[in-house]
C-alpha cells in the first residue's frame, strides 16, 4: 500500500542518520475505503493526490510544533505492507479532526520501503511559514486561517528520489 507520511527536514535528517522512520505508531495518509467514499468521483490518481494533500497538511502541523524547522512541507511516500497500516479515518471523521485517508502505521519504516520524497521549493517558505502558524486555527474552523492554509496548496511539492536524500539535506 502506498502511504504518505508527513515530515519535516529535521525528520529527514534523522531518517538519513538512522535509516528508518519510527518507531510507530506513526500517522500517515493513504487511499483508504473512507477516502474512496469521500471522493466518490475521483480516479486513482486523484485519490493519491488527495492522500498526499492530507499528508501535506499533516506536515504543516509538524512545522507548527517545531518552530526551528525550515518552513518547507515534506511528505515521504512509502510502500508498506497492509498488515502494518490501519485506517483510522471515516467518511464523516473530518468533523472530528481526522481526515478520511488517515492511517496508523505500526513499526518502523525502513529507507528501502520509501519510494520518494516530496518537498516544497524554497520559494514556498514564506507561505508555508504563515500556514504553519494558522493550521491549528483552521482545524478549529477559523475560515480566515483555512484560507491561508488552503493557499499553500497552490505550491506543488517537488519530487525527489531516495538517492537524493543526502543532497536534500
Secondary structure, DSSP 4 states (H G I P E B T S, - for coil): -EEEEEE-HHHHHHHHHHSEE-SS-EEEEE--HHHHHHTTT--HHHHHHHHHHHHHHHHHHHHHH-TTS-S--EEEEEE--GGGEEE---TTGGGGT--TTEEEE-S-EEGGGEEEEEE--GGGHHHHHHHHHHHHHHHTT-HHHHHHHHHGGGSPPEEE-GGGHHHH-
